Amino acid sequence: MAAILPGMQTDIELNQPATGRRVVIDTKFTEIFTASTYRDQILKSGYLYQLYAYLQSQERLDDPGSMTAEGMLLHPQTGGTVDESMTIQGHRLRFKTIDLMDVPSRFEMNLRELVL
């Protein structure tokens, strides 16, 4: 089975050894929302499932940071700002947009604020 299972590779993983905090960031270069039959804007469920599956599959009792790792889906800002989060089974999931056209100093500040 291992030969045919797809791998799960994140884009960015930040670890803070002093606190044990781990933030897994997956970047997408598409709209953060899609439409459904009943609503004009909903988060893309496939991305949510991907991030959740990554966090759950990486849990190991001998790695305390893995048990409370946070996940973030980072999208370019296209027509609106999103910064929402929720906690599922001990893992914080965050959905965030960032303005790629911002001036460099503010763009850098916004990147740094992602993990504060």
Steps between C-alpha positions, in 0.01 A plus 500: 500500500781743581617486139172634365377732775538870418744691717400794714747785475427843646628824357624652828542363851601735781617361833562696820717272717465713814120471505448185294271691264479368145324675212452322168429740213366389165492761227248508220502738208130485430189663644435400860127462436279303270122499461250239604138436419390697806773760553705729279817464704628197689852383575624239258439175687784312333752742646345469844512120482860508376619713790302301756630169361858624514471609864328179609734268310809664652392453864748297704500455877880534508473841326291731725499781241322274255205456735414871498647610168317784329414508132460800274378532143657813354344643184572815299252777565263533206206727565479471876682429821449177693642412840290230665591215728346206679620211716434138409616221730768714664637648178444863409422544130536847352392631162683817402548720198800722441538790257782409262490852351561679831809716546797284603525628858130438573509165319790389722319625812187305398706184450660536842160555663374167366658310785467748787 
